[in-house]
Amino acid sequence: MPVIKQDLPEKYWDKLFAPSSALAMITTVDAQGRPNIASYGTCTRVHHRPVYIAFTTTRGKDTAANIEATGEFTVNLPKWEDGILEKVRVCGLPFAPGVSEFEKAGLTALPSKLVKPPRILECPRHFECEVEWTKEWAEGRVMVCGKVIAASVDSDCVDNDGFVVWDKVLSAHYCGGPYGGQFVAAYERKSVGIPYEGPEVEIANKAHQKTYHEFHE
Ligand SMILES: Cc1cc2nc3c(=O)[nH]c(=O)nc-3n(C[C@H](O)[C@H](O)[C@H](O)COP(=O)(O)O)c2cc1C
């Protein structure tokens, strides 16, 4: 059955990037328009409204160079499934500039709605971003922060209120370089109370309700 990508209006974008950090495959294009994919374990949603997403790369890598050249990137969130996680590892290899990770990993490019970097069909969630700022620090590391200007999702992965369907999105995290090729699943869920009595609880609950209502206007 063909995948149906559902465009989501802005009020749902914050909920769509859940949990607030995730394993990501980030696409960019170079000055000639050639697409690039690289894998990132450091991708985090860093602001609610508007939604901003940040990640850390390295100066000299294709992603950093392309972002500097074009000011755009697309974040694609893969599922906790063997096939796509293997492709995530392929997209972490140091291919030369201009080599297509779409071909190397066997992934399908789907044009984005508002930016040049394509979406990756095999990922269920997509965030099209314009670069807000970059910061170079720590011996050549480059932190990139982008504003989400469009988001889309496989239609079976969100409910009618824009909450993700956890058993469908199957979010994953990367354990980090020292662990090699290890990932952790990030979609088991439970509600947790606050075993503390004091005015801070009410303040926090009110803030949470305000956020909830803002997103359900
Ligand atoms: C699962 C995974 C997560 C990664 N996370 C990051 C990361 O958060 N930051 C980073 O700089 N490199 C990370 N890497 C390494 C980059 O993907 C790798 O350097 C890649 O070659 C960059 O590609 P590019 O030259 O096309 O930008 C990760 C690799 C893998 C496989």
The ligand as a Gaussian input file, in Angstrom:
#p B3LYP/6-31G(d) Opt

LIG

0 1
 C       23.748000       6.739000      14.271000
 C       24.737000       7.831000      13.987000
 C       24.648000       9.022000      14.677000
 C       25.556000      10.071000      14.417000
 N       25.426000      11.249000      15.093000
 C       26.253000      12.277000      14.819000
 C       26.097000      13.527000      15.486000
 O       25.169000      13.739000      16.254000
 N       26.983000      14.516000      15.182000
 C       27.991000      14.324000      14.291000
 O       28.777000      15.259000      14.064000
 N       28.143000      13.157000      13.621000
 C       27.304000      12.130000      13.881000
 N       27.434000      10.948000      13.203000
 C       28.477000      10.828000      12.180000
 C       28.050000      11.452000      10.837000
 O       26.860000      10.854000      10.365000
 C       29.200000      11.240000       9.837000
 O       30.290000      12.051000      10.216000
 C       28.834000      11.494000       8.400000
 O       29.901000      11.043000       7.593000
 C       28.581000      12.947000       8.082000
 O       28.202000      12.982000       6.738000
 P       28.318000      14.241000       5.783000
 O       29.785000      14.428000       5.447000
 O       27.507000      13.826000       4.593000
 O       27.772000      15.419000       6.508000
 C       26.568000       9.900000      13.454000
 C       26.656000       8.673000      12.759000
 C       25.755000       7.657000      13.025000
 C       25.852000       6.360000      12.259000

